[in-house]
Amino acid sequence: MEMKKIACGVLFAAASMTAVMAIEEAGAPAPGPASAASVALPALGSLVGASLLEMLRLFKRKKNKKKEEIHFQKNGSLLLEELIASFGGIYNPIPTFSSHQILQAINNFDWNHIVSEDRFVWYRGTIRNRPVLIKKYQDCSLFDADNFYRDIAVSSLMSSHKNVLKILGCCLEFQHPVLVCEYPENGALHCIKRARDGATRPFPWNARLRIAKEIAEAVTYLHTEFPRTIIHRDLKLANIFLDENLTAKLSSFSLSVLIPEGESSVKDMVCRTSSYIEPKYLNTGLVTENVDIYSLGIIMLILLTGKSEYTSEVAVYLPLLPVYVAKLLDKGLLTELIDPSLLESGEISEDVRMQMEAFIELAFRCVRFRPGKNELHMIDVAKELKKIEKHA
């Protein structure tokens, strides 16, 4: 109690002296004791108020710092566990960014910086004068199977592939890790339908064919280059980005599944991340290479027809898209089923028509629409697409 009285006395005296000195400097006579007190009280209030605000700021800063340290330790530990459990501790160096850098880059997660949304939000930001794409998970949209740490680990291992969105690092100081990736200038592939509205330029046929081939090559790498086959399990337009040259960049490995060595499948929960899911996986929860092959087949048909679950212009339920395409194709109505924007420059040539027909047949095999055909692996799909591309 005595110490509090002394402290208040010191503050009061300091405020009084400050007030007197200010008046003297202004050329007025020094106030008497009563006047000094009346001047000192407001000054004292301001001084105490400022001190309390500063103390609150320091307390909040300290509390946030403590929380960031807890998140960092928890996320760092779980990331290390994932790297050891899934890849035997083998990984590429993963730089880390501070929460301050992330918040500064995207103005405290300002919605004006949003590029794309799904179970996670992609923001455009700038770090060290470099444009970057920042990925933040949304609690309300996540599956139990979503593994942020696997997303980082697989992205790191896949970053050397030219058709994978390169991870530049991550921030472990938030509740869930935040990923920092290279910035793809043309955004996510589900923007393809905006071409009609003039928001972005339409994609020519050769670009669409090349995008399908590049995604097939990236997924082939995922399936074959590691001791255990990795199934992406979330292939869709929103997870494919395009750079300034319309080069495809595969992203988002949080639902990827590792198949045990010597096995061709593994059972896992069914995650409905899009309207099209490989039927056997949907019915049994059995994850095989066919999960990705089926999704790529549907994506190929979307690229050709322009029909997508991301637009209100959907004319068919996407799992029935092969039926829709086959009916028109059997009637010789190829120009009726392809995206009208592909016809804006005039009639399609005979070479392009042959490419499109071969492309459709391959897509049908991917979704197992044509019975009696040999089973495909993703590497076969990539090779076939390469052949089709060369036939121009």
N, C-alpha and C positions, 0 to 999 in steps of 0.2 A: 504493500500500500504506500509506504513511504517513498519507494522508488518511483511509483506512478506520479505522486505529487511533485517530486523533484523534476521528472521529465516534463510534466505539464508546465511547471514554472519556467523551465528553460525555454520551451516552445513559445510561451506567452512573452517572455522577455525578448526573445529573438524577433518575434513579430512586432513588438512595440518598438524596438530599436530600428527595425526596417521601416516602419511607418514614419517615425520621427525623422530619420535621415532623408526619406523621400520628400517630406514637407520642407525641410531645411534647404534641400537642393532647389526646391521650387521658389525659395525666397520668402516663405511665410515664417512667422515666429513659431518657435517650438511649442507644442501644446503642453498643457499642464497634465497632471496625472489622470484626471477624468477623461480629457480629450484623447490622450494616448491610449487609454483603455478602449474607448469607443472606436478608434481607428484600428487597434490591434485585434479586436475580436473577429471582424470580417477577414482580416489577413490571416489570422490563426486558422479560421475555418477553411480557407482556400488551401493553406499549407497542409493541414491535416487531411483534407479531401484528396489532394494530389498524392500525398504519401500513401493513403489507403489504396488508391487506384493502382499505384505502382506496385504495392505489395500484392494486390490481387492478380496483376499481370504476371508478376514473378511466380506466384503460386500456381497459376494456370499453366504457365510455360513449363514449370517443374513437373506438374502433373502430367502434361502431354508428353514430356520427354520420358517420364517413367513408363507411360503406356507404350510409347514407341519402342523402348528398350525391351519390354515384355513381348510385344509383337515380333520384334526382330529375333529374339532368342527362340521363341516358339516356331516361327516360320523357318528360320535357319536350320533348326534341329530337324523339322519334318522334311525339308528339302534334302538335307543330307541323308536322311533315312530312305527317301525315295531313290536317290541316286545310287545308294548302296544296294537296296533291295532289287531294283529293276535292272540296273546296268553295272553292278559290281563295283560301283564307285568310279566308273569311267565316264568322264564328261568333259566338255569344253569349258574353259574359264567363263564364269558368269559374273560380270561386273554388277555392282549394286549402286543404286541411287538413293539419296535421302528423301524423306517425305517432303522436305522443304523444296527440293528441286522439282518434284512431281507437282506439288500444289502451285508453285510459281509457273511451271510450264503450261498449265491448263487453267490458270486463274481459279484455283479452289474447286475444280471439277465443274466449271461453268458449262451449262448445257449448250451454249453457243459454240463450244469446241467439239461437240459430238459429231462423229463421222458416220457411225453405224451402231445399231443396238441389237442385242440378242439376249442370251443369258448373261451377257457382259456388255459393257459399254466401251466403245473405242473413241478416244479423244485425239484430236490433232493438237500437238504442242510443240514447243521449241526448247531444246536443252543444249546449252553451249553453242548457240547459233545454228543448230541443226534441227530441221523439222523431224518430228518423231510421231509415232502412233502409240498411244498409251492405252492399255487394256485394264479395265477395272471390273471385277465380278459383282453381279447384283445378287444379294442374298435371296431376294424373293423369287428368283427364276432358276435357281440352281437345282441340279439333280444330286441325289446322295452319292452318285458315282462320279460327280465332277471332282477331279483331282488337280488342284492348282499347281501342286509341286511336280506332277507328271507333265503338265503343260510346259513348265519351265524346262524340265529335264529333256523332254523329247524335242522341244523347240531348239534347245542348245545343240543337241546331237544332229539335228536336221538342218541347221543354219548354213552349212556349207553347200547345200543343194540350191541351185539357182532358181528353182521354182518353189521355194519355201520362204515365207516371210521371216526375215532375219531378226533374231532377238538380240538387242543391244545390251540388255541387262534387266534387272528387276529391282523393285523396292520392297523390302520385307518389314517396313515400319508401320504398315496399316494392318487391319484385322486380317484381311486376305492379301496375299502378294499382288503387287501391281506390276504388269509387264511393260517394258519399253522396247518397241520394235522400230525397224526402218519404216519410213513413210512412203506408202504406195500412192502415187499421184492421182490415179484414176479410181481410187476407192474400191469398195466391195463389188463383187460380180452381180449381186442382186440389183444393182443400179442399172442393169442392162435395159430394163423396161422403161426407164426414164428417157430413153433416147427419143421416143415418140413425142414426149412433151417438150423437147428442145433443151432439157436440162444438161444433156451430155450428148456427144456425137454417137450415132449408131455404130455398132460393130460390124465390119464387113465379114463375109463368110470365112475368108482365110484366117482371120483373127479368131473366130469362134472355133474353127477346126484346130488351130494351134493351141488354144487354151485347153481344149479337151485332152490333146496329146500331152501337154506339159503337166497337167494334173495327174494323168495316168503315170507319167514318169516319176513324179514326186511320190506318189503312193506306192509305186513299185519299189522305190528306194526304201520306203518305210517298211514294206513287207519283207524285203530280202537282205538288207545290208547289216542287220544286227543279229547277235546270237539267237534272240527270240523274235519271232514274227510280231510286228506291232500292227494292230488294226486301228485305223483312225476312228471309225464308228460315228463320225459326225460330218460326213461329206455333204456339203450343201453350198448354195451360192453365197450365203452370208460369210462363209469361212474361206472364201477365195477372193484375194485382192488382185488388183492390176496396177502395174507400175506405169511410168510415162510412156513406155513402148507397148503397152497392153500385154506385157509378160505376166503370166499367172503366178501368184504367190499363195501357196497353201498355208493355212494357219489353224490355230485352236486344236490342241491335242489333249485337252483336259478329260475327254471321255475315251481316250485311246486305251486299248487293252493289249496286254502282252500275253501271247500264247506260249505255254510251257514248251521247252525244247522237246522235240520228238513227237509233239502233238499237232493236230491240225485245227483244233477248236478248243474253246473254253466256255463254260457257262457263266453268264453274268446277268444282271438286271437289264430289262428292256428300257431303253431311254428313247422316248418319242420326241426327238428334236426337230423333226420335219414331218410332213404328211406322207412321205414315202419311206418305207422301211422294208428291208429284205424279209419276205414272208416267213422263212424258216426261223430266223432270229426273232421275229415278232411273236411267233407261236411257241417257241421253245426256250428262248433266251440263249441259244447257242451262237456264239460269236465265231465266225470263220472269215476267211478272205472274201467270201461272197457278199458279206455285208457292205464292204467298200465297192465291190464290182457292181452290185445292184444300184447303189446310189450314183455311181458314175454314169451308168446307163441312163438313168432318169435325167441327170444333169445334161447329158449329150442331147437328149430329146428336147429339153428346155432350151438349150442353145440354138437348136435348129428351128423350133416352132415359136420361140419367144414367149411361151406360156409359162407362168411362174406363180408360185404360192405367195409371192411378194407383191402381187398386183391384184386389183379388183377385176381385171379383165380375164381372169381364168375361165376358160370355156369347158375344161374337163377337170375331173378329180385326178391329181397327178399320178397315183398308182394305176389309173386307167389310161394314162397317156399313150402307152404302147398300142392299146386297142384302137384309140382314136386315130393314131398315125397310120396303123396298118390298114384301116378301112379306106382312108383317103388314098393311100399308096396303091392299094389293090385296084382302085378305080382310075388309076393314072393321074391323080390330082395332086402331084407333088407341089405345084405352085400354090395350092390351096392350104397346104399344111405348114409351109415354112413361114417364118416371120416376115410380114409384109415389108418391113424396112429393108430386107435383103433384095427386094424387087424394085426399089426406088430408082436404081441406076439403069433399069431396063431388064430385058429377058435374060435368064441365066443361060450360060453356054452349055454345050453338051458335056464338056469335061467336068464342069461344076455339078451338073445334074448327076453324073456318074459318081462323083465324090459324095454327094448328098445321099444317094441311094445306098452306097457302101457303108456310109456313116450310120444310117438308120439300121441297116442289117446288123452291124456290130453292136449298136445300142440294144437291139432286140436280144442278141445273144447274152449281153450283160445282165439283162433283166429276165433271162430264160423264157423269153416269149416264143422263141422258135424251138420246138421240141426236136430231140434227136441229134442236136449238135454236141460236139465235144465240149467238155467243161473248160472254161477259161480261167487263167490266172491273170493277175493284173499285168504281169510282164507281157503276156500275149496281147492284151488290149493295147498296151503302149506300142508294141511292134506293128499291130494292124493299123493304128492311127497314123503311124509314121509312113506306112505304105500308101495310105489314102491321101495323105498330105502331098506326097511326091507325085501322085497321079494328077497332074494339073496341065 
